[in-house]
């Protein structure tokens, strides 16, 4: 079924790769037009926009009234959620595509300068940085005092939240560009080696791996005992969280870079085939799809029965 009822759409001046964050009735997202936008979730009216020196493909994180996001101008920014006024900015050695994670008063994020950074949420002062052998484009996950993140050096890392000391690292056969998801004592993530991995959160030991036809860019979502993720050849997969056995897969007409969101018994995700899909969690049957004029790699946010996502047609959408 093709969905036509759209709550609102908001036009920017360039493609939207950034995934949205929703907080206090406002949805925040970046565009390749160099702006971060704050838009009213009910009306689609712009509250404010914040200009950076380059493309904003990093997805924002909101904590304690502050919006944190990176830009291709090499900075991580902290701006006031209500006003869009800059609180501070932190300079790295290269682009910041990685979406930040905020925990215990610290902001964690990666840069193309091969480092993962930990900076103070209030001041923007560096706490520590951790060096990998290649670009860090993934967004970290912070759980139980450990920061998990991947690098294009083919490793997934687990480092101590407070000290930045390595706890363990897990080697894959190719780039790790998929953001890790941590649930039930396991870390789930994809690699360009065509596998989705499940490794033990504490030890980094492999529990299982699941082979796809192609590269896994998409970051997994874990819900209802299943792991959902997309792959380059256009599939969305659902695999058993405990065993790694395939439950179902759903085919689109192009790459699924978008990371799925699970809510109300449905899995929501976009495809490069220009459609945004809603499929049944249990069966993988299509509930509806919505056509945009561009590819969708922005990962959706679901809030109060509304799904938010951006497209390379320069529009940001809110669907009921």
C-alpha positions in Angstrom: 0.0 0.0 0.0 1.4 3.4 -1.0 1.1 5.9 1.8 0.1 9.4 0.8 -1.0 11.1 4.1 2.0 13.2 5.1 1.9 15.4 8.2 4.4 17.9 6.8 7.6 18.3 4.8 10.4 20.8 5.2 12.7 22.0 2.4 16.4 22.5 2.8 18.9 23.6 0.1 20.7 20.3 -0.3 20.6 16.5 0.4 19.8 15.2 3.9 21.9 12.3 5.0 21.7 13.2 8.7 19.3 11.2 10.9 17.0 13.2 13.1 16.8 13.5 16.9 13.5 14.5 18.6 13.4 16.3 21.9 10.9 18.5 23.7 8.6 18.9 20.7 11.5 19.8 18.3 13.1 17.6 15.6 16.8 18.3 14.9 18.6 17.3 11.7 21.5 18.4 9.5 21.7 19.0 5.7 24.4 19.2 3.1 23.5 22.9 2.8 25.8 23.3 5.9 23.0 24.0 8.4 21.6 22.2 11.4 17.8 22.7 11.6 15.4 22.8 14.5 11.8 22.3 13.4 8.5 22.1 15.3 7.4 18.4 15.3 3.7 19.4 15.1 3.7 22.1 12.5 7.0 21.7 10.5 7.8 25.3 11.2 11.5 26.2 11.5 12.4 27.2 15.1 16.0 28.1 14.2 18.9 27.0 12.0 22.6 27.0 12.8 25.3 27.5 10.1 28.5 25.5 10.1 31.5 25.8 7.6 30.6 22.6 5.7 28.2 19.7 5.2 26.3 18.4 8.2 25.9 14.6 7.7 26.5 13.8 11.3 23.2 13.0 13.2 22.6 15.2 16.3 22.4 14.0 19.9 20.4 16.0 22.4 21.2 16.0 26.2 20.6 18.4 29.0 19.2 21.1 26.7 22.2 21.0 24.3 22.3 19.7 20.8 25.7 18.1 19.8 26.6 17.4 16.2 29.6 17.2 13.9 30.4 18.9 10.6 32.7 18.3 7.6 34.4 21.6 8.7 36.2 19.3 11.3 34.3 20.6 14.3 32.0 19.1 16.9 29.4 21.7 17.9 27.3 22.2 21.1 24.4 24.5 20.6 21.5 25.5 22.9 18.4 23.4 22.1 15.9 26.3 22.6 17.8 29.2 20.9 20.4 27.6 18.5 23.1 29.7 20.1 26.6 28.1 20.1 27.8 27.0 23.5 31.2 25.7 22.3 32.9 24.0 19.4 35.7 21.4 19.4 38.2 21.2 16.6 39.5 17.8 15.3 42.0 17.1 12.5 39.4 16.1 9.9 35.7 15.7 9.2 33.2 14.7 11.9 30.6 12.5 10.3 30.2 10.4 13.4 27.1 11.1 15.4 27.9 11.8 19.0 26.9 9.8 22.0 26.4 11.5 25.4 26.8 9.7 28.7 27.8 10.8 32.2 28.5 14.4 31.2 30.8 13.3 28.4 30.4 13.5 24.6 31.9 10.7 22.6 32.5 10.9 18.8 34.8 9.9 16.1 36.7 11.9 13.4 38.3 11.2 10.0 41.6 12.0 11.8 41.4 8.3 13.1 40.6 9.3 16.7 37.7 8.7 19.0 37.3 11.7 21.3 35.8 12.2 24.7 35.0 15.8 25.6 33.3 17.5 28.5 29.6 18.1 27.8 29.6 21.5 29.5 32.9 23.0 28.5 34.0 21.2 25.3 37.4 20.4 27.0 39.0 17.1 25.8 39.0 14.3 28.4 40.9 11.8 26.3 41.3 10.6 22.7 41.9 7.1 21.4 43.8 6.4 18.2 42.8 3.8 15.6 44.6 3.1 12.3 41.9 4.6 10.0 38.8 6.8 9.9 36.2 6.7 12.6 32.8 7.3 10.9 30.7 5.2 13.2 28.7 6.6 16.1 29.7 5.1 19.5 27.5 3.2 21.9 28.1 3.8 25.6 27.0 1.0 27.9 28.1 0.0 31.5 31.1 2.3 31.4 32.4 1.1 28.0 32.4 2.9 24.7 31.9 0.6 21.6 32.8 1.9 18.1 34.1 0.7 14.8 36.9 2.0 12.6 37.8 1.6 8.9 40.9 -0.2 10.2 38.5 -3.3 10.3 38.2 -3.4 14.1 35.4 -2.9 16.5 36.8 -1.4 19.8 35.7 -1.4 23.4 37.3 1.3 25.5 36.9 2.5 29.1 34.5 5.4 29.3 36.5 7.2 32.0 40.1 6.6 30.9 40.0 5.8 27.1 42.0 2.6 27.8 41.3 -0.3 25.4 39.4 -3.2 26.9 39.3 -5.3 23.8 39.1 -5.1 20.0 37.5 -7.5 17.5 38.9 -7.9 14.0 36.7 -8.2 10.9 37.9 -8.6 7.3 36.9 -5.1 6.2 35.8 -1.6 7.2 33.4 -1.2 10.1 31.1 1.6 9.2 28.0 0.3 10.9 27.2 1.8 14.3 27.2 -0.8 17.1 24.0 -1.7 19.0 24.3 -3.1 22.5 21.6 -5.3 24.0 21.4 -8.3 26.4 25.1 -8.5 26.9 26.0 -8.5 23.2 27.3 -6.0 20.7 25.8 -6.2 17.2 27.4 -4.5 14.2 28.0 -4.9 10.5 31.1 -4.9 8.3 32.1 -4.4 4.7 33.1 -8.1 4.8 29.3 -8.9 4.3 28.8 -10.1 7.8 26.7 -8.9 10.7 28.5 -9.8 14.0 27.3 -10.5 17.5 30.1 -10.4 20.1 30.2 -10.6 23.9 30.0 -7.1 25.4 32.5 -8.0 28.2 35.0 -10.1 26.4 34.7 -9.3 22.7 34.4 -13.0 21.9 32.3 -13.8 18.8 28.9 -15.3 19.6 27.8 -15.7 16.0 28.0 -14.0 12.6 25.4 -13.8 9.8 26.5 -13.7 6.2 24.7 -11.4 3.8 25.1 -11.0 0.0 27.0 -7.8 0.4 28.3 -4.8 2.5 26.5 -4.0 5.8 26.6 -0.2 6.3 23.3 -0.1 8.1 23.4 0.0 11.8 21.3 -2.7 13.6 18.3 -2.2 15.7 17.5 -4.8 18.4 13.9 -5.4 19.4 11.5 -8.3 20.2 14.4 -10.8 20.3 15.5 -9.9 16.8 18.2 -7.9 15.1 17.1 -5.8 12.1 19.6 -4.3 9.6 20.0 -3.5 5.9 22.5 -4.3 3.3 23.9 -2.8 0.1 22.0 -5.1 -2.3 18.7 -3.8 -1.0 17.6 -6.3 1.7 16.4 -5.6 5.2 17.1 -8.7 7.4 15.6 -9.9 10.6 17.8 -12.4 12.5 17.4 -14.1 15.8 19.3 -12.2 18.5 20.4 -15.3 20.3 21.3 -17.6 17.4 21.9 -15.4 14.4 19.3 -17.5 12.4 17.4 -15.6 9.7 13.8 -15.0 10.5 12.9 -13.2 7.3 14.3 -10.7 4.8 12.6 -8.0 2.8 13.8 -6.9 -0.7 13.8 -3.3 -1.9 15.0 -2.1 -5.3 18.3 -0.5 -4.1 20.7 -0.3 -1.3 19.5 0.0 2.3 22.0 2.3 4.1 19.4 3.6 6.5 19.3 2.0 9.9 15.9 0.7 10.9 13.7 2.0 13.7 11.2 -0.4 15.5 8.0 0.9 16.9 4.3 -0.2 17.2 5.0 -3.7 15.8 6.6 -2.3 12.7 10.1 -1.8 11.3 10.7 1.6 9.6 13.5 2.2 7.1 14.4 4.0 3.9 16.1 2.7 0.8 18.1 4.2 -2.0 15.2 3.2 -4.3 13.5 6.4 -3.0 10.9 4.6 -0.9 10.4 4.7 2.8 9.0 1.4 4.1 7.0 0.1 7.1 7.1 -3.7 7.4 5.6 -6.0 10.0 8.1 -6.9 12.8 7.1 -10.6 13.0 6.5 -11.5 9.3 8.5 -9.0 7.2 5.3 -8.2 5.2 5.1 -4.7 3.8 2.5 -2.6 5.7 3.0 0.5 3.5 5.6 2.5 1.6 6.0 6.2 0.8 7.8 7.6 -2.2 10.2 10.5 -2.1 12.1 12.1 -5.0 15.5 11.0 -3.7 17.4 8.2 -2.2 17.0 7.7 1.6 20.0 7.0 3.8 18.8 9.0 6.8 17.7 6.7 9.6 14.2 7.4 10.9 13.1 8.6 14.3 9.7 7.7 15.6 7.9 9.8 18.2 4.2 9.9 19.2 3.0 8.0 16.2 5.0 10.2 13.7 8.0 9.0 11.7 10.7 11.6 10.8 13.4 11.2 8.1 15.3 13.0 5.4 15.8 12.3 1.7 18.3 13.3 -1.0 15.4 15.3 -2.6 16.4 18.0 -0.1 13.2 17.5 1.9 12.7 16.4 5.5 9.5 14.4 6.1 7.1 13.8 8.9 4.6 10.9 8.3 1.7 10.0 10.5 
